[in-house]
Amino acid sequence: MRILIVEDEEKLAESLKKGLEKSGYAADYLTDGETAQRRIETSHRNYDLIILDLMLPKKDGFEICRAVRKRGIITPILVLTARDMTDDKILALDNGADDYLVKPFSFEELLARIRALLRRPPEALATELTAKDVVLKPAEREVCRGGQKIDLTLKEFELLHYLMRHPGEVLSREDIYVHLWDFEDNSFSNIIDVHVKNLRKKLNDHGNDKIVETIRGVGYRLK
């Protein structure tokens, strides 16, 4: 799961990024409204959710919500702001925000709201994904194969989750990298292959029971 943070207080943005990454998400942050709107309009398919401040330089969060919704972009937007007036909440929600959280806030509550938004339609995540005898439960971050629980690292879990959300699709290494790692990570060369290898080992994924297929020169596909 990849999240875009739009927050002009850079220390807070960095703190959010680190906290989200520790919780298994990939995260990027931007600090002004104009740059954020351009990123959302050109790269919204790379993000599962946007955390958006309202008071931003160059363009405020209300304008961003209104503009991206007019373009038909449906990526969930969680407003995170110090503005606690009811009128502000109503205006943000009416302009396209999906949720509204006031600063100061509990990081655990933020995570809970993120999980709730990611379960909503039309891009809602199923409560349970299956591939042959592999079962993945996003909310519980639990994976089982043949009824046996599998312990995965956060990145291994997100890699499997991404593959299981796109069954039968060939996902290039670049697609996977962009979705699961932030733009500043420079270890693209073999990081995907290493994680796939480790995931296969833990899933005992080989022979006729194999579910993760290598597409030579391209990437991977969930059978």
HUQUI-V623044 format. One record per residue. N is the residue number from 0. RES is the residue in three letters. PHI is phi in whole degrees, -180 to 180 (none if undefined). PSI is psi in radians with two decimals (999 if undefined). NEAR is the number of other C-alpha atoms within 12 Angstrom. Layout:
BEGIN
n: <N | N>
res: <RES | RES>
phi: <PHI | PHI>
psi: <PSI | PSI>
near: <NEAR | NEAR>
END
This chain:
BEGIN
n: <0 | 1 | 2 | 3 | 4 | 5 | 6 | 7 | 8 | 9 | 10 | 11 | 12 | 13 | 14 | 15 | 16 | 17 | 18 | 19 | 20 | 21 | 22 | 23 | 24 | 25 | 26 | 27 | 28 | 29 | 30 | 31 | 32 | 33 | 34 | 35 | 36 | 37 | 38 | 39 | 40 | 41 | 42 | 43 | 44 | 45 | 46 | 47 | 48 | 49 | 50 | 51 | 52 | 53 | 54 | 55 | 56 | 57 | 58 | 59 | 60 | 61 | 62 | 63 | 64 | 65 | 66 | 67 | 68 | 69 | 70 | 71 | 72 | 73 | 74 | 75 | 76 | 77 | 78 | 79 | 80 | 81 | 82 | 83 | 84 | 85 | 86 | 87 | 88 | 89 | 90 | 91 | 92 | 93 | 94 | 95 | 96 | 97 | 98 | 99 | 100 | 101 | 102 | 103 | 104 | 105 | 106 | 107 | 108 | 109 | 110 | 111 | 112 | 113 | 114 | 115 | 116 | 117 | 118 | 119 | 120 | 121 | 122 | 123 | 124 | 125 | 126 | 127 | 128 | 129 | 130 | 131 | 132 | 133 | 134 | 135 | 136 | 137 | 138 | 139 | 140 | 141 | 142 | 143 | 144 | 145 | 146 | 147 | 148 | 149 | 150 | 151 | 152 | 153 | 154 | 155 | 156 | 157 | 158 | 159 | 160 | 161 | 162 | 163 | 164 | 165 | 166 | 167 | 168 | 169 | 170 | 171 | 172 | 173 | 174 | 175 | 176 | 177 | 178 | 179 | 180 | 181 | 182 | 183 | 184 | 185 | 186 | 187 | 188 | 189 | 190 | 191 | 192 | 193 | 194 | 195 | 196 | 197 | 198 | 199 | 200 | 201 | 202 | 203 | 204 | 205 | 206 | 207 | 208 | 209 | 210 | 211 | 212 | 213 | 214 | 215 | 216 | 217 | 218 | 219 | 220 | 221 | 222>
res: <MET | ARG | ILE | LEU | ILE | VAL | GLU | ASP | GLU | GLU | LYS | LEU | ALA | GLU | SER | LEU | LYS | LYS | GLY | LEU | GLU | LYS | SER | GLY | TYR | ALA | ALA | ASP | TYR | LEU | THR | ASP | GLY | GLU | THR | ALA | GLN | ARG | ARG | ILE | GLU | THR | SER | HIS | ARG | ASN | TYR | ASP | LEU | ILE | ILE | LEU | ASP | LEU | MET | LEU | PRO | LYS | LYS | ASP | GLY | PHE | GLU | ILE | CYS | ARG | ALA | VAL | ARG | LYS | ARG | GLY | ILE | ILE | THR | PRO | ILE | LEU | VAL | LEU | THR | ALA | ARG | ASP | MET | THR | ASP | ASP | LYS | ILE | LEU | ALA | LEU | ASP | ASN | GLY | ALA | ASP | ASP | TYR | LEU | VAL | LYS | PRO | PHE | SER | PHE | GLU | GLU | LEU | LEU | ALA | ARG | ILE | ARG | ALA | LEU | LEU | ARG | ARG | PRO | PRO | GLU | ALA | LEU | ALA | THR | GLU | LEU | THR | ALA | LYS | ASP | VAL | VAL | LEU | LYS | PRO | ALA | GLU | ARG | GLU | VAL | CYS | ARG | GLY | GLY | GLN | LYS | ILE | ASP | LEU | THR | LEU | LYS | GLU | PHE | GLU | LEU | LEU | HIS | TYR | LEU | MET | ARG | HIS | PRO | GLY | GLU | VAL | LEU | SER | ARG | GLU | ASP | ILE | TYR | VAL | HIS | LEU | TRP | ASP | PHE | GLU | ASP | ASN | SER | PHE | SER | ASN | ILE | ILE | ASP | VAL | HIS | VAL | LYS | ASN | LEU | ARG | LYS | LYS | LEU | ASN | ASP | HIS | GLY | ASN | ASP | LYS | ILE | VAL | GLU | THR | ILE | ARG | GLY | VAL | GLY | TYR | ARG | LEU | LYS>
phi: <none | -122 | -125 | -104 | -102 | -118 | -153 | -82 | -82 | -62 | -63 | -67 | -60 | -66 | -64 | -62 | -58 | -63 | -64 | -67 | -66 | -66 | -91 | 101 | -97 | -91 | -146 | -124 | -136 | -131 | -117 | -139 | -68 | -65 | -63 | -63 | -63 | -62 | -62 | -64 | -67 | -94 | -131 | -61 | -69 | -85 | -120 | -93 | -162 | -122 | -100 | -128 | -78 | -92 | -91 | -126 | -69 | 77 | -157 | -85 | -64 | -61 | -63 | -63 | -56 | -62 | -67 | -72 | -69 | -64 | -85 | 81 | -81 | -110 | -55 | -57 | -121 | -109 | -79 | -127 | -150 | -85 | -78 | -112 | -74 | -58 | -61 | -65 | -62 | -62 | -63 | -63 | -67 | -68 | -90 | 122 | -69 | -98 | -156 | -145 | -127 | -95 | -80 | -70 | -140 | -88 | -63 | -64 | -67 | -58 | -61 | -64 | -69 | -61 | -60 | -65 | -64 | -73 | -94 | -82 | -72 | -86 | -107 | -64 | -89 | -61 | -69 | -151 | -113 | -133 | -147 | 54 | -102 | -96 | -122 | -122 | -112 | -59 | -63 | -86 | 51 | -124 | -130 | -131 | -131 | 60 | 83 | -99 | -68 | -112 | -88 | -118 | -71 | -59 | -70 | -62 | -62 | -66 | -63 | -64 | -59 | -63 | -63 | -73 | -79 | -130 | -62 | 82 | -90 | -83 | -105 | -70 | -60 | -66 | -58 | -65 | -63 | -62 | -79 | -110 | -125 | -79 | -66 | -86 | -76 | -107 | -101 | -61 | -44 | -136 | -63 | -65 | -62 | -64 | -68 | -64 | -60 | -66 | -64 | -60 | -62 | -69 | -85 | 54 | -94 | -156 | 62 | -68 | -91 | -66 | -115 | -98 | -102 | -85 | -106 | -55 | 76 | -124 | 175 | -140 | -144 | -86 | -74>
psi: <2.37 | 2.34 | 2.41 | 2.19 | 2.22 | 1.81 | 2.17 | -0.27 | 1.76 | -0.64 | -0.72 | -0.74 | -0.77 | -0.69 | -0.76 | -0.78 | -0.84 | -0.75 | -0.72 | -0.69 | -0.65 | -0.43 | 0.08 | 0.03 | 2.66 | 2.50 | 2.49 | 2.75 | 2.62 | 2.68 | 0.07 | 2.68 | -0.69 | -0.81 | -0.70 | -0.78 | -0.72 | -0.76 | -0.76 | -0.76 | -0.60 | -0.42 | 0.38 | -0.46 | -0.26 | -0.13 | 2.49 | -0.37 | 2.64 | 2.25 | 2.11 | 2.15 | 2.75 | -0.73 | 1.69 | 2.65 | 2.59 | -0.75 | 2.27 | 2.95 | -0.56 | -0.81 | -0.72 | -0.83 | -0.86 | -0.76 | -0.79 | -0.55 | -0.60 | -0.48 | 0.07 | 0.26 | 2.16 | 0.17 | 2.26 | 2.42 | 2.15 | 1.98 | 2.27 | 1.88 | 2.81 | -0.17 | 1.98 | 0.20 | 2.48 | -0.68 | -0.66 | -0.73 | -0.80 | -0.78 | -0.76 | -0.79 | -0.69 | -0.43 | 0.02 | -0.04 | 2.62 | -0.41 | 2.88 | 2.09 | 2.29 | 2.41 | 2.58 | 2.72 | 2.83 | 2.26 | -0.59 | -0.65 | -0.70 | -0.80 | -0.71 | -0.70 | -0.64 | -0.83 | -0.71 | -0.75 | -0.64 | -0.18 | -0.09 | 2.59 | 2.82 | -0.10 | 0.56 | 2.52 | 2.36 | 2.62 | -0.31 | 2.26 | 2.48 | 2.58 | 1.92 | -2.10 | 0.28 | 2.24 | 2.23 | 2.25 | 1.82 | -0.81 | -0.70 | -0.15 | 0.89 | 2.42 | 2.34 | 2.59 | 2.16 | 0.54 | -0.07 | 2.19 | 2.39 | 2.22 | 2.03 | 2.66 | 2.93 | -0.77 | -0.67 | -0.73 | -0.83 | -0.60 | -0.85 | -0.72 | -0.80 | -0.77 | -0.72 | -0.35 | -0.21 | 0.99 | 2.37 | -0.18 | 2.45 | 2.04 | 2.09 | 2.81 | -0.63 | -0.73 | -0.83 | -0.76 | -0.82 | -0.62 | -0.55 | -0.23 | 2.64 | 2.87 | -0.33 | -0.16 | 2.19 | 0.31 | 0.56 | -0.56 | -0.90 | 0.17 | -0.65 | -0.85 | -0.67 | -0.78 | -0.67 | -0.75 | -0.80 | -0.67 | -0.79 | -0.72 | -0.79 | -0.55 | -0.09 | 0.85 | 1.60 | 2.96 | -2.53 | -0.34 | 0.08 | 2.34 | -0.44 | 1.95 | 2.35 | 2.24 | 1.83 | 2.33 | -0.03 | -1.19 | -2.21 | 2.78 | 2.44 | 2.08 | 999>
near: <40 | 40 | 46 | 45 | 45 | 45 | 37 | 30 | 24 | 19 | 14 | 24 | 27 | 22 | 19 | 34 | 30 | 22 | 23 | 33 | 25 | 17 | 27 | 29 | 36 | 37 | 37 | 41 | 37 | 34 | 32 | 28 | 30 | 24 | 26 | 37 | 35 | 19 | 25 | 38 | 24 | 15 | 24 | 28 | 23 | 30 | 35 | 37 | 43 | 47 | 45 | 47 | 44 | 42 | 26 | 28 | 22 | 17 | 26 | 29 | 44 | 32 | 28 | 39 | 41 | 24 | 25 | 30 | 26 | 14 | 18 | 15 | 28 | 30 | 35 | 40 | 43 | 40 | 44 | 42 | 31 | 21 | 22 | 20 | 14 | 13 | 11 | 25 | 27 | 19 | 24 | 35 | 25 | 18 | 25 | 32 | 37 | 32 | 34 | 37 | 34 | 24 | 18 | 14 | 20 | 15 | 23 | 14 | 17 | 26 | 27 | 21 | 28 | 35 | 31 | 25 | 31 | 32 | 22 | 22 | 15 | 13 | 19 | 23 | 25 | 23 | 22 | 22 | 29 | 28 | 29 | 22 | 20 | 32 | 29 | 38 | 26 | 31 | 25 | 17 | 27 | 28 | 34 | 28 | 26 | 18 | 15 | 16 | 19 | 25 | 20 | 26 | 22 | 26 | 32 | 36 | 36 | 36 | 44 | 46 | 39 | 37 | 36 | 33 | 29 | 24 | 22 | 19 | 22 | 26 | 32 | 24 | 30 | 25 | 26 | 36 | 34 | 32 | 35 | 38 | 36 | 30 | 21 | 14 | 16 | 12 | 16 | 21 | 12 | 15 | 22 | 32 | 29 | 18 | 28 | 36 | 23 | 23 | 31 | 30 | 18 | 24 | 34 | 23 | 26 | 16 | 11 | 11 | 19 | 22 | 30 | 40 | 28 | 26 | 18 | 13 | 12 | 18 | 24 | 35 | 30 | 31 | 25>
END
